């Protein structure tokens, strides 16, 4: 797998959250009304299949993707691209409560620091909620990073 960029480190995104963003954006760009197979995503983004499948399943349980079984199965968006935000993706792949907590010892300054961090997290999530998958698709296409034959229409109802 590739390394995380500076932005993901600053935001504190996990590798699974970054993989979720990559996968949903890939499905939005390549799928349209058709399902995108996880093997295609793994090839395009250098994500191991055994790592990606649980992420795709979590996104399905969160109502962001729909899994389609069968030989021509795969995943497609469960909602319109404009109705899925980065905030939705981050929350769908959020670490379990209490993950990363320290040993329980608290310093006198800790409550104040936690309050500031909670405010920052709220601000960041509000910004992420303002960025839809559709906006990201437009950015990719405008930057010329979208390959030939990508779905340019959203057929999801």
N, C-alpha and C positions, 0 to 999 in steps of 0.2 A: 504494500500500500504506500501511497505517497505521503509525504510529511505534511503536517498542518501549516498553514500560512500564518503570518503575523496577526491578521484580523481574527482568525479563529482562536488563537492563543489569548489575545486581549479580551475577547468576549467569553473565554472559558468554555468554548464548545468542545464536546467530546468528539472522538473520531466517529462514533456512531451517528451523532447529530450531523456532522459534515457529510457522512455517507448518505444519510436520509435526504439532505438537501440536494446532493448530486443525483441521487436516484429519482427523486420526484421531478427535478428539472429535466432530466433525461427523458423520463416518461412523457412529460408535457411537450417536449420538443420533438420526440420521435414517434409518439403514439397516436395522437388524434383519437379516432374512434377505435383503433386497433390496439390490441394488447402488446406490451413490450416484454420480452422474455428477460428474466434476470441474467441469463448468460450474456445477452447483448450489453447490458449495463456493466457487468463485471469486465468485459473486454474494453469498453470505451473508457472506463474510469479506473482500471487497475485495482479493483476491489475484489478480494477473494469471495467466491460464491458462498462459502460456509459462513462468512462474516456478514454478507449482504442479506441473505435470506431472512434471518431473524429481524433485521431492520425493516424489511419490506412487510413482514407479518405484523410487526408493531404498527406500522403505518396503516395497514389494512384494518386492524382492530380499532384504530383511532378514527376510522371513517375518511381517511385521506386517499387511500388506494382501494381498488377492488381487485381481488385475485381471481383469475379465470383459469380453471383447470382444463386439462386436455392437451393434445399434441400441439395445438396452436394457441395454448394458454399463455398466461403471463400476467402482467399488471397494467391497469389503466387508472386514470384519475377517477375518484369517486364523485368529485365535484368539479365545477368549472375552474379553470386556472385562476381566474380573478377572485375566486372565493376561497382560495387556499393561501395562507400567509406563511412567511418564515417563522413567525411566532407559533403557528399551529404545528409546524414541523419540529421545532425545538421542544415544545411541550409534549409532543407525542413520543419523543425519545428522551425524555427527561430522566436523569439518574434517580434511583430510588431515594425516598426520604431518608435523611440521615447519612447518605453517602458522603464521604469526605469529611465527616465531623471529626474533631480532634479527640483528645483523651478525656474531655469533660472539664478540665481545669480552665477557669475563667480569670482573666485579668480585669482590673478596675476599668480599663478603657474599652474592653471588648463590647459592651452594649452600645456605646456610641459608634464604634466602627461598624458593628452589625447594622445599625440603623442607617448609616450612610450607604453601606453596600446594598441594603434592601431598596433604598431610594434609587440608586443607580440601576439595579436590576429591573425595577419597575419602569424606569425611563427607557432602558434598552429594549425591553419587551414591547413597549408601546411603539418604538421605532420599527421593530421586527414585525409587529402586527400591521404596520402600514405598508409593508412591502409584499406584494402578491407574487405568486409564481408567474402570473402573466407578465408583470413588470420585469421580472428576471428574464423571462423568455425574450422580451423585446430588447433588453440590454445585450443578451447573447447574440441575437440576430443583427442588431445594429453594429456590434463590434466585429461582425463577420466571422464569428466563431461557429455559427450554425452551418453544418454541412448541407450539401445538396440533398434534396428529397425529404427534408424535415417537414413535419406537420405544421402548417401555418394557420390552420383553423382549429377551433375548439368545438367539437361536435357533442360534447357532454351536455346533457340537459339536466 
